[in-house]
Amino acid sequence: MTVVPGSNGTALLICDCCRCESTADVAVTDAELVWPLIAGSGWTGSPFATGSHRCQECRDHEPRPPAPTPRGARTQGASYTVQVRPDVDAALVTPLTDLDAELSDLLRDDLMSAAARHRHVVADLHAVDVVDSAGLGLLVRARQEARRHAATFDLAGPSRFVRTVLHTMRLDGVFRTFPDTAAALRALTAGNATTAPVIPGRAGSQS
């Protein structure tokens, strides 16, 4: 652990490179996202408390990674897929990269259309490592659109980062989550889409 909860509402940051320490006036727990604290202190590293972090001095001496290869604008084929399952009247919407503002703009129309046209929508997030505020907002709006049409909107395969964001924003009790699309489709086929409870930390578990 390199971000340690301290006393009196403080947190101790420990550099994994030079072992220097810094104290911040904010309380954290082991499972929380700490990247606002890390970034605000000029450090780099894991967005979670239990991860590798480096102080500003060590960060400045890190070898710079090679520049990314320029890419063109995203297209549907390269950014997401939409698959319809007529047997359960479900649309499987699969982002193929992080759900950021750019992808949200491309995905919005198809996702909202799926929420309005199908009885069930499953957002397959297995390829999404990180979601930003725009992506999270799109998921919330799509769920609201589905509910307007008496449909369900579930998440499959969310990463640890996505699950933690949902918990931090108090949305983990709003979205039902499954470990993968197969588990989600089994629930839909069994007719449990509106009755199975959400159990935080155990995606797709059902009583």
N, CA and C atoms as a LAMMPS dump frame, in Angstrom:
ITEM: TIMESTEP
0
ITEM: NUMBER OF ATOMS
621
ITEM: BOX BOUNDS ff ff ff
-5.0000000000000000e+02 5.0000000000000000e+02
-5.0000000000000000e+02 5.0000000000000000e+02
-5.0000000000000000e+02 5.0000000000000000e+02
ITEM: ATOMS id mol type element x y z
1 1 1 N 0.848 -1.186 0
2 1 2 C 0 0 0
3 1 3 C 0.883 1.234 0
4 2 1 N 0.599 2.185 -0.845
5 2 2 C 1.423 3.385 -0.899
6 2 3 C 0.633 4.654 -0.626
7 3 1 N -0.674 4.548 -0.428
8 3 2 C -1.459 5.658 0.097
9 3 3 C -2.111 5.132 1.365
10 4 1 N -1.612 5.579 2.511
11 4 2 C -1.994 4.99 3.789
12 4 3 C -2.941 5.918 4.531
13 5 1 N -4.129 5.421 4.936
14 5 2 C -5.02 6.253 5.751
15 5 3 C -4.322 6.662 7.04
16 6 1 N -4.345 7.955 7.355
17 6 2 C -3.718 8.449 8.568
18 6 3 C -4.745 8.848 9.605
19 7 1 N -4.294 9.56 10.605
20 7 2 C -5.192 10.002 11.667
21 7 3 C -5.697 11.404 11.37
22 8 1 N -6.811 11.759 12.03
23 8 2 C -7.363 13.114 11.915
24 8 3 C -7.652 13.514 10.472
25 9 1 N -8.169 12.558 9.684
26 9 2 C -8.576 12.88 8.32
27 9 3 C -7.445 13.183 7.375
28 10 1 N -6.308 12.511 7.536
29 10 2 C -5.174 12.717 6.639
30 10 3 C -4.831 11.423 5.918
31 11 1 N -3.99 11.545 4.893
32 11 2 C -3.496 10.379 4.164
33 11 3 C -1.999 10.543 3.957
34 12 1 N -1.264 9.448 4.087
35 12 2 C 0.185 9.456 3.914
36 12 3 C 0.527 8.851 2.566
37 13 1 N 1.208 9.628 1.702
38 13 2 C 1.653 9.154 0.398
39 13 3 C 3.103 8.71 0.512
40 14 1 N 3.398 7.51 0.028
41 14 2 C 4.751 6.967 0.081
42 14 3 C 5.203 6.655 -1.336
43 15 1 N 6.321 7.23 -1.754
44 15 2 C 6.851 7 -3.097
45 15 3 C 7.475 5.611 -3.16
46 16 1 N 7.088 4.81 -4.146
47 16 2 C 7.636 3.462 -4.289
48 16 3 C 9.036 3.466 -4.875
49 17 1 N 9.502 4.617 -5.333
50 17 2 C 10.837 4.702 -5.919
51 17 3 C 11.871 5.147 -4.89
52 18 1 N 11.685 6.333 -4.293
53 18 2 C 12.675 6.859 -3.339
54 18 3 C 12.231 6.738 -1.894
55 19 1 N 10.98 6.278 -1.667
56 19 2 C 10.419 6.06 -0.328
57 19 3 C 10.179 7.355 0.437
58 20 1 N 10.178 8.499 -0.228
59 20 2 C 9.855 9.738 0.469
60 20 3 C 8.371 9.737 0.818
61 21 1 N 7.991 10.582 1.771
62 21 2 C 6.618 10.614 2.249
63 21 3 C 6.047 12.02 2.143
64 22 1 N 4.724 12.073 1.953
65 22 2 C 4.02 13.346 1.901
66 22 3 C 2.657 13.151 2.544
67 23 1 N 2.205 14.133 3.302
68 23 2 C 0.919 14.046 3.987
69 23 3 C -0.09 14.963 3.314
70 24 1 N -1.298 14.436 3.083
71 24 2 C -2.373 15.219 2.474
72 24 3 C -3.547 15.285 3.438
73 25 1 N -4.238 16.409 3.445
74 25 2 C -5.368 16.605 4.351
75 25 3 C -6.648 16.052 3.743
76 26 1 N -6.693 14.742 3.594
77 26 2 C -7.886 14.074 3.075
78 26 3 C -7.885 12.646 3.58
79 27 1 N -9.064 12.128 3.914
80 27 2 C -9.176 10.76 4.415
81 27 3 C -9.498 9.815 3.269
82 28 1 N -8.84 8.649 3.241
83 28 2 C -9.095 7.643 2.219
84 28 3 C -9.186 6.281 2.871
85 29 1 N -9.765 5.325 2.133
86 29 2 C -9.752 3.927 2.54
87 29 3 C -9.042 3.129 1.465
88 30 1 N -8.677 1.888 1.775
89 30 2 C -7.867 1.091 0.865
90 30 3 C -8.495 0.935 -0.509
91 31 1 N -9.827 0.81 -0.565
92 31 2 C -10.495 0.477 -1.822
93 31 3 C -10.892 1.705 -2.63
94 32 1 N -10.644 2.909 -2.119
95 32 2 C -11.123 4.104 -2.792
96 32 3 C -10.23 4.518 -3.953
97 33 1 N -10.842 5.248 -4.877
98 33 2 C -10.062 5.914 -5.914
99 33 3 C -9.299 7.069 -5.28
100 34 1 N -8.004 7.129 -5.518
101 34 2 C -7.198 8.202 -4.93
102 34 3 C -6.532 9.062 -5.995
103 35 1 N -6.903 8.857 -7.278
104 35 2 C -6.215 9.606 -8.32
105 35 3 C -6.396 11.113 -8.205
106 36 1 N -7.539 11.653 -7.688
107 36 2 C -7.568 13.111 -7.512
108 36 3 C -6.508 13.582 -6.515
109 37 1 N -6.291 12.796 -5.454
110 37 2 C -5.266 13.122 -4.468
111 37 3 C -3.873 13.012 -5.074
112 38 1 N -3.636 11.936 -5.826
113 38 2 C -2.331 11.72 -6.452
114 38 3 C -2.02 12.843 -7.442
115 39 1 N -2.982 13.129 -8.314
116 39 2 C -2.765 14.162 -9.33
117 39 3 C -2.604 15.538 -8.7
118 40 1 N -3.394 15.815 -7.664
119 40 2 C -3.312 17.108 -7.009
120 40 3 C -1.988 17.343 -6.312
121 41 1 N -1.302 16.26 -5.952
122 41 2 C 0 16.371 -5.293
123 41 3 C 1.15 16.333 -6.286
124 42 1 N 0.837 16.196 -7.58
125 42 2 C 1.884 16.135 -8.593
126 42 3 C 2.534 14.775 -8.717
127 43 1 N 1.915 13.75 -8.117
128 43 2 C 2.449 12.393 -8.182
129 43 3 C 1.828 11.663 -9.364
130 44 1 N 2.341 10.463 -9.656
131 44 2 C 1.774 9.604 -10.689
132 44 3 C 1.605 8.205 -10.123
133 45 1 N 0.779 7.396 -10.785
134 45 2 C 0.632 6.009 -10.359
135 45 3 C -0.785 5.51 -10.439
136 46 1 N -1.039 4.418 -9.736
137 46 2 C -2.331 3.745 -9.748
138 46 3 C -3.437 4.67 -9.26
139 47 1 N -4.644 4.549 -9.831
140 47 2 C -5.762 5.35 -9.33
141 47 3 C -6.286 4.85 -7.997
142 48 1 N -5.8 3.69 -7.534
143 48 2 C -6.245 3.111 -6.279
144 48 3 C -5.193 3.28 -5.196
145 49 1 N -5.627 3.183 -3.932
146 49 2 C -4.699 3.321 -2.808
147 49 3 C -3.656 2.216 -2.816
148 50 1 N -4.074 1.006 -3.183
149 50 2 C -3.152 -0.129 -3.186
150 50 3 C -2.532 -0.278 -4.561
151 51 1 N -1.538 0.528 -4.85
152 51 2 C -0.867 0.466 -6.14
153 51 3 C 0.449 1.193 -6.081
154 52 1 N 1.176 1.182 -7.184
155 52 2 C 2.474 1.843 -7.247
156 52 3 C 2.295 3.335 -7.52
157 53 1 N 3.025 4.165 -6.766
158 53 2 C 2.963 5.612 -6.938
159 53 3 C 4.365 6.2 -6.877
160 54 1 N 4.562 7.316 -7.585
161 54 2 C 5.86 7.991 -7.603
162 54 3 C 5.679 9.473 -7.306
163 55 1 N 6.622 10.014 -6.531
164 55 2 C 6.587 11.434 -6.211
165 55 3 C 6.938 12.253 -7.456
166 56 1 N 6.797 13.568 -7.34
167 56 2 C 7.023 14.425 -8.507
168 56 3 C 8.462 14.346 -8.994
169 57 1 N 9.427 14.288 -8.062
170 57 2 C 10.832 14.239 -8.471
171 57 3 C 11.144 12.953 -9.214
172 58 1 N 10.674 11.818 -8.686
173 58 2 C 10.912 10.541 -9.362
174 58 3 C 10.155 10.477 -10.68
175 59 1 N 8.97 11.075 -10.705
176 59 2 C 8.185 11.1 -11.943
177 59 3 C 8.941 11.832 -13.035
178 60 1 N 9.581 12.948 -12.674
179 60 2 C 10.294 13.754 -13.668
180 60 3 C 11.519 13.04 -14.224
181 61 1 N 12.03 12.027 -13.494
182 61 2 C 13.217 11.306 -13.953
183 61 3 C 12.874 9.966 -14.601
184 62 1 N 11.575 9.683 -14.716
185 62 2 C 11.169 8.444 -15.379
186 62 3 C 11.461 8.539 -16.871
187 63 1 N 11.867 7.418 -17.497
188 63 2 C 12.018 7.415 -18.959
189 63 3 C 10.679 7.693 -19.614
190 64 1 N 10.671 8.549 -20.572
191 64 2 C 9.422 8.874 -21.257
192 64 3 C 9.043 7.761 -22.227
193 65 1 N 7.783 7.352 -22.236
194 65 2 C 7.356 6.319 -23.181
195 65 3 C 7.39 6.85 -24.598
196 66 1 N 7.501 5.972 -25.581
197 66 2 C 7.49 6.436 -26.969
198 66 3 C 6.18 7.116 -27.302
199 67 1 N 6.242 8.082 -28.173
200 67 2 C 5.034 8.808 -28.564
201 67 3 C 4.062 7.854 -29.237
202 68 1 N 2.773 7.964 -28.926
203 68 2 C 1.797 7.07 -29.548
204 68 3 C 1.684 7.314 -31.04
205 69 1 N 1.373 6.271 -31.755
206 69 2 C 1.178 6.394 -33.196
207 69 3 C -0.091 7.182 -33.469
208 70 1 N -0.031 8.233 -34.277
209 70 2 C -1.234 9.014 -34.555
210 70 3 C -2.325 8.124 -35.137
211 71 1 N -3.553 8.4 -34.728
212 71 2 C -4.671 7.62 -35.255
213 71 3 C -5.73 8.567 -35.783
214 72 1 N -6.494 8.07 -36.692
215 72 2 C -7.55 8.881 -37.244
216 72 3 C -8.757 8.896 -36.333
217 73 1 N -9.799 9.545 -36.793
218 73 2 C -11.017 9.614 -36.001
219 73 3 C -11.6 8.219 -35.825
220 74 1 N -12.205 8 -34.664
221 74 2 C -12.806 6.702 -34.408
222 74 3 C -14.022 6.507 -35.297
223 75 1 N -14.264 5.269 -35.652
224 75 2 C -15.457 4.914 -36.401
225 75 3 C -16.181 3.829 -35.647
226 76 1 N -17.439 3.559 -36.003
227 76 2 C -18.202 2.539 -35.296
228 76 3 C -17.487 1.205 -35.334
229 77 1 N -16.98 0.823 -36.503
230 77 2 C -16.354 -0.481 -36.613
231 77 3 C -15.154 -0.642 -35.71
232 78 1 N -14.428 0.448 -35.476
233 78 2 C -13.225 0.367 -34.657
234 78 3 C -13.493 0.673 -33.196
235 79 1 N -14.633 1.271 -32.876
236 79 2 C -14.868 1.775 -31.53
237 79 3 C -15.906 1.007 -30.735
238 80 1 N -16.909 0.458 -31.395
239 80 2 C -17.939 -0.283 -30.667
240 80 3 C -18.727 -1.157 -31.636
241 81 1 N -19.424 -2.122 -31.082
242 81 2 C -20.291 -2.981 -31.881
243 81 3 C -21.667 -3.038 -31.234
244 82 1 N -22.665 -3.315 -32.044
245 82 2 C -24.032 -3.514 -31.561
246 82 3 C -24.536 -4.83 -32.126
247 83 1 N -24.904 -5.739 -31.257
248 83 2 C -25.411 -7.047 -31.667
249 83 3 C -26.812 -7.232 -31.101
250 84 1 N -27.74 -7.682 -31.93
251 84 2 C -29.119 -7.897 -31.493
252 84 3 C -29.361 -9.383 -31.285
253 85 1 N -29.978 -9.716 -30.169
254 85 2 C -30.36 -11.094 -29.863
255 85 3 C -31.88 -11.195 -29.891
256 86 1 N -32.463 -11.577 -31.041
257 86 2 C -33.922 -11.613 -31.155
258 86 3 C -34.585 -12.581 -30.18
259 87 1 N -33.867 -13.648 -29.771
260 87 2 C -34.48 -14.642 -28.896
261 87 3 C -34.905 -14.062 -27.558
262 88 1 N -34.212 -13.012 -27.101
263 88 2 C -34.597 -12.375 -25.84
264 88 3 C -34.882 -10.881 -26.034
265 89 1 N -34.971 -10.451 -27.31
266 89 2 C -35.178 -9.041 -27.637
267 89 3 C -34.18 -8.163 -26.884
268 90 1 N -32.899 -8.504 -27.033
269 90 2 C -31.843 -7.775 -26.335
270 90 3 C -30.829 -7.216 -27.324
271 91 1 N -30.31 -6.046 -26.998
272 91 2 C -29.212 -5.446 -27.758
273 91 3 C -27.96 -5.486 -26.894
274 92 1 N -26.88 -6.049 -27.435
275 92 2 C -25.592 -6.079 -26.75
276 92 3 C -24.724 -4.985 -27.355
277 93 1 N -24.446 -3.968 -26.58
278 93 2 C -23.651 -2.83 -27.041
279 93 3 C -22.272 -2.932 -26.398
280 94 1 N -21.235 -3.031 -27.229
281 94 2 C -19.884 -3.311 -26.73
282 94 3 C -18.902 -2.225 -27.144
283 95 1 N -18.559 -1.305 -26.244
284 95 2 C -17.46 -0.377 -26.532
285 95 3 C -16.153 -1.161 -26.605
286 96 1 N -15.296 -0.817 -27.538
287 96 2 C -14.045 -1.55 -27.727
288 96 3 C -12.83 -0.776 -27.229
289 97 1 N -13.089 0.294 -26.499
290 97 2 C -12.002 1.09 -25.922
291 97 3 C -12.565 1.816 -24.712
292 98 1 N -11.745 2.624 -24.037
293 98 2 C -12.217 3.342 -22.862
294 98 3 C -13.404 4.23 -23.212
295 99 1 N -14.348 4.305 -22.288
296 99 2 C -15.581 5.054 -22.534
297 99 3 C -15.372 6.509 -22.113
298 100 1 N -14.77 7.28 -23.017
299 100 2 C -14.478 8.68 -22.747
300 100 3 C -15.427 9.572 -23.537
301 101 1 N -15.176 10.874 -23.493
302 101 2 C -16.074 11.82 -24.152
303 101 3 C -16.143 11.589 -25.658
304 102 1 N -15.001 11.262 -26.267
305 102 2 C -14.973 11.048 -27.718
306 102 3 C -15.834 9.856 -28.117
307 103 1 N -15.648 8.738 -27.425
308 103 2 C -16.442 7.559 -27.756
309 103 3 C -17.909 7.767 -27.393
310 104 1 N -18.174 8.473 -26.304
311 104 2 C -19.558 8.728 -25.909
312 104 3 C -20.315 9.461 -27.001
313 105 1 N -19.658 10.431 -27.652
314 105 2 C -20.308 11.166 -28.741
315 105 3 C -20.655 10.241 -29.905
316 106 1 N -19.754 9.3 -30.213
317 106 2 C -19.997 8.374 -31.316
318 106 3 C -21.062 7.343 -30.969
319 107 1 N -21.074 6.923 -29.722
320 107 2 C -21.931 5.819 -29.295
321 107 3 C -23.347 6.259 -28.947
322 108 1 N -23.532 7.529 -28.62
323 108 2 C -24.78 7.999 -28.021
324 108 3 C -26.018 7.603 -28.82
325 109 1 N -26.058 7.901 -30.097
326 109 2 C -27.275 7.663 -30.879
327 109 3 C -27.648 6.188 -30.908
328 110 1 N -26.685 5.316 -31.164
329 110 2 C -26.983 3.886 -31.235
330 110 3 C -27.38 3.327 -29.874
331 111 1 N -26.743 3.798 -28.811
332 111 2 C -27.081 3.294 -27.48
333 111 3 C -28.476 3.741 -27.062
334 112 1 N -28.801 4.992 -27.304
335 112 2 C -30.13 5.487 -26.946
336 112 3 C -31.204 4.831 -27.806
337 113 1 N -30.886 4.583 -29.075
338 113 2 C -31.833 3.895 -29.948
339 113 3 C -32.089 2.479 -29.46
340 114 1 N -31.034 1.791 -29.045
341 114 2 C -31.193 0.432 -28.518
342 114 3 C -32.058 0.437 -27.273
343 115 1 N -31.864 1.434 -26.41
344 115 2 C -32.643 1.522 -25.174
345 115 3 C -34.116 1.77 -25.452
346 116 1 N -34.413 2.437 -26.565
347 116 2 C -35.798 2.749 -26.903
348 116 3 C -36.482 1.63 -27.676
349 117 1 N -35.714 0.766 -28.347
350 117 2 C -36.303 -0.209 -29.264
351 117 3 C -36.346 -1.633 -28.728
352 118 1 N -35.523 -1.954 -27.746
353 118 2 C -35.423 -3.34 -27.291
354 118 3 C -35.871 -3.49 -25.843
355 119 1 N -36.345 -4.694 -25.534
356 119 2 C -36.807 -4.961 -24.174
357 119 3 C -35.648 -4.965 -23.182
358 120 1 N -34.476 -5.37 -23.656
359 120 2 C -33.3 -5.421 -22.796
360 120 3 C -32.095 -4.831 -23.525
361 121 1 N -31.247 -4.15 -22.782
362 121 2 C -29.969 -3.665 -23.3
363 121 3 C -28.88 -4.088 -22.323
364 122 1 N -27.809 -4.664 -22.862
365 122 2 C -26.647 -5.028 -22.052
366 122 3 C -25.444 -4.267 -22.594
367 123 1 N -24.843 -3.441 -21.758
368 123 2 C -23.61 -2.751 -22.131
369 123 3 C -22.441 -3.634 -21.717
370 124 1 N -21.793 -4.223 -22.7
371 124 2 C -20.659 -5.117 -22.447
372 124 3 C -19.395 -4.269 -22.305
373 125 1 N -18.899 -4.14 -21.072
374 125 2 C -17.778 -3.242 -20.785
375 125 3 C -16.461 -3.979 -20.597
376 126 1 N -16.344 -5.189 -21.135
377 126 2 C -15.136 -5.981 -20.877
378 126 3 C -13.871 -5.308 -21.427
379 127 1 N -14.021 -4.474 -22.467
380 127 2 C -12.856 -3.814 -23.066
381 127 3 C -12.646 -2.401 -22.533
382 128 1 N -13.47 -1.984 -21.587
383 128 2 C -13.393 -0.627 -21.035
384 128 3 C -12.616 -0.661 -19.726
385 129 1 N -11.404 -0.144 -19.747
386 129 2 C -10.624 -0.061 -18.504
387 129 3 C -11.04 1.14 -17.671
388 130 1 N -11.302 2.259 -18.343
389 130 2 C -11.577 3.518 -17.654
390 130 3 C -12.815 4.173 -18.249
391 131 1 N -13.634 4.762 -17.392
392 131 2 C -14.787 5.543 -17.837
393 131 3 C -14.662 6.936 -17.23
394 132 1 N -14.933 7.986 -18.043
395 132 2 C -14.883 9.337 -17.498
396 132 3 C -16.303 9.835 -17.251
397 133 1 N -16.434 11.095 -16.853
398 133 2 C -17.746 11.622 -16.488
399 133 3 C -18.714 11.601 -17.665
400 134 1 N -18.211 11.828 -18.88
401 134 2 C -19.079 11.796 -20.057
402 134 3 C -19.601 10.387 -20.304
403 135 1 N -18.725 9.393 -20.179
404 135 2 C -19.145 8.016 -20.376
405 135 3 C -20.125 7.559 -19.32
406 136 1 N -19.865 7.933 -18.069
407 136 2 C -20.777 7.565 -16.987
408 136 3 C -22.132 8.224 -17.182
409 137 1 N -22.12 9.485 -17.597
410 137 2 C -23.377 10.181 -17.847
411 137 3 C -24.178 9.529 -18.958
412 138 1 N -23.49 9.04 -19.994
413 138 2 C -24.182 8.365 -21.089
414 138 3 C -24.847 7.084 -20.604
415 139 1 N -24.164 6.314 -19.775
416 139 2 C -24.755 5.086 -19.24
417 139 3 C -25.995 5.397 -18.409
418 140 1 N -25.93 6.443 -17.605
419 140 2 C -27.081 6.825 -16.778
420 140 3 C -28.251 7.247 -17.653
421 141 1 N -27.995 8.057 -18.681
422 141 2 C -29.077 8.505 -19.563
423 141 3 C -29.671 7.345 -20.351
424 142 1 N -28.829 6.41 -20.775
425 142 2 C -29.337 5.254 -21.514
426 142 3 C -30.216 4.391 -20.617
427 143 1 N -29.827 4.241 -19.369
428 143 2 C -30.663 3.482 -18.433
429 143 3 C -32.012 4.18 -18.241
430 144 1 N -32 5.499 -18.111
431 144 2 C -33.251 6.243 -17.966
432 144 3 C -34.133 6.083 -19.198
433 145 1 N -33.516 6.102 -20.387
434 145 2 C -34.275 5.911 -21.626
435 145 3 C -34.897 4.522 -21.662
436 146 1 N -34.133 3.516 -21.241
437 146 2 C -34.672 2.155 -21.202
438 146 3 C -35.861 2.066 -20.251
439 147 1 N -35.749 2.669 -19.087
440 147 2 C -36.845 2.629 -18.112
441 147 3 C -38.086 3.338 -18.646
442 148 1 N -37.903 4.396 -19.431
443 148 2 C -39.038 5.097 -20.026
444 148 3 C -39.83 4.178 -20.935
445 149 1 N -39.159 3.177 -21.511
446 149 2 C -39.812 2.237 -22.418
447 149 3 C -40.014 0.876 -21.755
448 150 1 N -40.026 0.857 -20.423
449 150 2 C -40.251 -0.376 -19.658
450 150 3 C -39.241 -1.459 -20.016
451 151 1 N -38.017 -1.047 -20.287
452 151 2 C -36.95 -1.985 -20.64
453 151 3 C -35.911 -2.022 -19.523
454 152 1 N -34.987 -2.979 -19.612
455 152 2 C -33.913 -3.085 -18.631
456 152 3 C -32.59 -2.662 -19.262
457 153 1 N -31.664 -2.223 -18.417
458 153 2 C -30.339 -1.798 -18.879
459 153 3 C -29.315 -2.309 -17.878
460 154 1 N -28.511 -3.295 -18.301
461 154 2 C -27.545 -3.927 -17.412
462 154 3 C -26.122 -3.73 -17.922
463 155 1 N -25.156 -3.945 -17.033
464 155 2 C -23.74 -3.86 -17.375
465 155 3 C -23.106 -5.235 -17.258
466 156 1 N -22.208 -5.557 -18.182
467 156 2 C -21.498 -6.837 -18.145
468 156 3 C -19.998 -6.588 -18.204
469 157 1 N -19.256 -7.309 -17.367
470 157 2 C -17.797 -7.261 -17.401
471 157 3 C -17.155 -5.944 -17.035
472 158 1 N -17.719 -5.15 -16.097
473 158 2 C -17.065 -3.884 -15.754
474 158 3 C -15.727 -4.119 -15.062
475 159 1 N -14.75 -3.284 -15.369
476 159 2 C -13.431 -3.391 -14.742
477 159 3 C -13.496 -2.945 -13.289
478 160 1 N -12.41 -3.198 -12.566
479 160 2 C -12.35 -2.749 -11.179
480 160 3 C -12.505 -1.231 -11.104
481 161 1 N -11.882 -0.524 -12.031
482 161 2 C -11.996 0.935 -12.059
483 161 3 C -13.45 1.354 -12.236
484 162 1 N -14.145 0.744 -13.193
485 162 2 C -15.539 1.107 -13.447
486 162 3 C -16.398 0.789 -12.231
487 163 1 N -16.193 -0.387 -11.621
488 163 2 C -16.978 -0.744 -10.434
489 163 3 C -16.736 0.241 -9.297
490 164 1 N -15.49 0.676 -9.148
491 164 2 C -15.179 1.617 -8.075
492 164 3 C -15.799 2.98 -8.342
493 165 1 N -15.791 3.413 -9.602
494 165 2 C -16.446 4.671 -9.955
495 165 3 C -17.939 4.589 -9.65
496 166 1 N -18.577 3.483 -10.006
497 166 2 C -20 3.312 -9.712
498 166 3 C -20.251 3.391 -8.216
499 167 1 N -19.379 2.753 -7.436
500 167 2 C -19.535 2.78 -5.979
501 167 3 C -19.32 4.19 -5.441
502 168 1 N -18.287 4.864 -5.926
503 168 2 C -17.982 6.215 -5.453
504 168 3 C -19.122 7.179 -5.754
505 169 1 N -19.758 7.018 -6.916
506 169 2 C -20.855 7.89 -7.324
507 169 3 C -22.207 7.381 -6.835
508 170 1 N -22.189 6.347 -5.987
509 170 2 C -23.413 5.759 -5.419
510 170 3 C -24.354 5.232 -6.507
511 171 1 N -23.758 4.669 -7.545
512 171 2 C -24.549 4.095 -8.633
513 171 3 C -24.465 2.578 -8.67
514 172 1 N -23.734 1.988 -7.714
515 172 2 C -23.592 0.533 -7.735
516 172 3 C -24.902 -0.165 -7.412
517 173 1 N -25.83 0.533 -6.761
518 173 2 C -27.138 -0.038 -6.506
519 173 3 C -28.151 0.286 -7.584
520 174 1 N -27.733 1.068 -8.575
521 174 2 C -28.624 1.468 -9.673
522 174 3 C -28.511 0.502 -10.841
523 175 1 N -27.272 0.157 -11.195
524 175 2 C -27.038 -0.754 -12.316
525 175 3 C -26.88 -2.182 -11.811
526 176 1 N -27.559 -3.108 -12.469
527 176 2 C -27.281 -4.514 -12.2
528 176 3 C -26.09 -4.924 -13.056
529 177 1 N -25.113 -5.584 -12.456
530 177 2 C -23.899 -5.956 -13.177
531 177 3 C -23.709 -7.46 -13.197
532 178 1 N -23.05 -7.93 -14.267
533 178 2 C -22.753 -9.346 -14.449
534 178 3 C -21.284 -9.5 -14.816
535 179 1 N -20.695 -10.658 -14.527
536 179 2 C -19.283 -10.854 -14.864
537 179 3 C -19.016 -10.869 -16.36
538 180 1 N -20.014 -11.257 -17.163
539 180 2 C -19.842 -11.281 -18.615
540 180 3 C -21.214 -11.303 -19.271
541 181 1 N -21.23 -11.214 -20.599
542 181 2 C -22.508 -11.181 -21.31
543 181 3 C -23.242 -12.507 -21.232
544 182 1 N -22.506 -13.609 -21.139
545 182 2 C -23.161 -14.912 -21.04
546 182 3 C -24.03 -14.974 -19.793
547 183 1 N -23.509 -14.48 -18.672
548 183 2 C -24.282 -14.474 -17.429
549 183 3 C -25.487 -13.548 -17.547
550 184 1 N -25.304 -12.408 -18.201
551 184 2 C -26.42 -11.483 -18.384
552 184 3 C -27.515 -12.105 -19.242
553 185 1 N -27.125 -12.77 -20.328
554 185 2 C -28.115 -13.389 -21.21
555 185 3 C -28.833 -14.542 -20.526
556 186 1 N -28.127 -15.273 -19.681
557 186 2 C -28.794 -16.349 -18.934
558 186 3 C -29.885 -15.777 -18.034
559 187 1 N -29.597 -14.648 -17.396
560 187 2 C -30.595 -14.024 -16.53
561 187 3 C -31.792 -13.542 -17.339
562 188 1 N -31.527 -12.968 -18.507
563 188 2 C -32.626 -12.502 -19.349
564 188 3 C -33.465 -13.665 -19.843
565 189 1 N -32.8 -14.731 -20.236
566 189 2 C -33.516 -15.914 -20.718
567 189 3 C -34.375 -16.519 -19.62
568 190 1 N -33.869 -16.479 -18.395
569 190 2 C -34.611 -17.044 -17.265
570 190 3 C -35.739 -16.137 -16.802
571 191 1 N -35.803 -14.938 -17.36
572 191 2 C -36.88 -14.035 -16.989
573 191 3 C -36.656 -13.319 -15.681
574 192 1 N -35.374 -13.174 -15.267
575 192 2 C -35.082 -12.55 -13.981
576 192 3 C -34.597 -11.118 -14.117
577 193 1 N -34.759 -10.52 -15.273
578 193 2 C -34.12 -9.226 -15.521
579 193 3 C -34.62 -8.121 -14.609
580 194 1 N -35.832 -8.241 -14.093
581 194 2 C -36.354 -7.149 -13.268
582 194 3 C -36.416 -7.505 -11.8
583 195 1 N -35.992 -8.735 -11.438
584 195 2 C -36.155 -9.146 -10.051
585 195 3 C -34.861 -9.46 -9.345
586 196 1 N -33.801 -9.806 -10.064
587 196 2 C -32.559 -10.204 -9.41
588 196 3 C -31.9 -9.009 -8.744
589 197 1 N -31.433 -9.156 -7.493
590 197 2 C -30.838 -8.032 -6.777
591 197 3 C -29.418 -7.749 -7.217
592 198 1 N -28.995 -6.524 -6.988
593 198 2 C -27.606 -6.154 -7.197
594 198 3 C -26.87 -6.384 -5.894
595 199 1 N -25.774 -7.122 -5.949
596 199 2 C -24.967 -7.377 -4.765
597 199 3 C -23.616 -6.743 -4.99
598 200 1 N -23.329 -5.581 -4.371
599 200 2 C -22.051 -4.903 -4.598
600 200 3 C -20.876 -5.82 -4.319
601 201 1 N -19.889 -5.794 -5.228
602 201 2 C -18.688 -6.59 -5.047
603 201 3 C -18.807 -7.999 -5.56
604 202 1 N -20.04 -8.426 -5.937
605 202 2 C -20.235 -9.77 -6.475
606 202 3 C -21.107 -9.661 -7.706
607 203 1 N -20.519 -9.15 -8.774
608 203 2 C -21.271 -8.857 -9.988
609 203 3 C -21.973 -10.09 -10.506
610 204 1 N -23.283 -9.913 -10.759
611 204 2 C -24.057 -10.983 -11.347
612 204 3 C -24.535 -12.009 -10.359
613 205 1 N -24.183 -11.902 -9.069
614 205 2 C -24.64 -12.865 -8.082
615 205 3 C -26.114 -12.648 -7.834
616 206 1 N -26.815 -13.71 -7.622
617 206 2 C -28.248 -13.628 -7.414
618 206 3 C -28.631 -14.53 -6.262
619 207 1 N -29.594 -14.063 -5.456
620 207 2 C -30.036 -14.872 -4.329
621 207 3 C -31.096 -15.857 -4.759
